[in-house]
């Protein structure tokens, strides 16, 4: 009997270290170094988004594009992203995380450079006006199709190398990379526009290529993908009972989180009466304020205060609700900046709490799949952009913010009513012990 127990224990130990070989465990020092490399390499993603939304709306008026057309550019890209992110997440489970991250970053660089070249052609007149809008959609579609791999692969990379109790803080730090880039983006745009209004786009594209090189050369990927038939294959789909509530919630959170980003510049021009250059300045200040607040939330609030994933998400919804209300009741520059700070703080603590909860709901070999599914659902916010644009244009500039406040209430109630969301992120001792084993260093290594 003792021999049988010893044999069983040995088999279990062998399976444990086999899992470690598959998922790429490293020592704590190596993990910290890897996460630091990943953090600084992904800053360009956030910078690219805020640069785009700071500069494009004022330029769209020169190109005779409506709010609907501008938001449709992002909606098409987001629709492609919504379906492709899940694919790339599952690919990262098979190929490894680094190859998928590299594909995503290179595609982001190419897409950004082509988008800038299209705008340059339209503004300079050497590109037919009728071709500008379709080419804008085409260049952004590259980002949606291929660039969507970076986010799920990087999230899964972190999940591979953290225990359950470390997951929330590590994913918040990963989100902070986007937040730091988003905070720096408007400043970069303001400084580089002295070389031309489109210079920031080319700078961001160069940053993305440099980030890809850094990840290729410096980021450790100790996992060696096994043969497809041997490696555990994820069967996770968006309609899985464990994930569907997260998908529904993510669509709502992504939609409301995109409202201020997509309409802020138009709001400053139409409600505050700001001219083009002043609108760019106002939008840059607003983007920086919101991004810095999100950065504070992810690096200080999430890391220092031991809130659960559910608590973080709940408080994030409340703060976001207040931010939408401020847009409705006080349309002046100062209060609007404060509203954007609250928005950044609210979504900054809600997203990592929600993302960590989804990650903890599934097994290790489903991490790429769940990251892709949730990331794709979050892109729905930009798919709804044209609807928000129509609401803004044909109902009232205030209508999108009223809709956002209403959605915050709906999401808060839904979270309280759904058992999956209400109990999400709770770490049981057995989960913690299993995941601790999977990220430990094998004896003698």
Buried (B, 14 or more C-beta within 10 A) or exposed (E): EEEEEEEEEEEEEEEBBEBBEBBBBBEEEBBEBBBEBBBBBBBBBBBBBBBBBBBBBBBBBEBEBBBBBBBBBBBBBBBBBBBBBBBBBBBBBBBBBBBBBBBBBBBBBBBBBBBBBBBBBBBEEEBEEEEBBEBBBBBBBBBBBBBBBBBBBBBBBBBBBBBBEBBBBBBBBBBBBBBBBBBBBBBBBBEBBEEEBBBBBBBBBBBBBBBBBBBBEBBBBBBEBEEEEEBBBBEBEBEBEBBBBBBBBBBBBBBBBBBBBBBBBBBBBBBBEBEBEBBBBBBBBBBBBBBBBBBBBBBEBBBEEEBBBBBBBBBBBBBBBBBBBBBBEEBEBEEBBBBBBBBBBBBBBBBBBBBBBBBBBBEBBBBBBBBBBBBBBBBBBBBBBBBBBBBBBEEEBBBBBBBBBEBBEEBBEBBEEBEBBBEBBBBEEEBBEBBEBBBBBEEEE
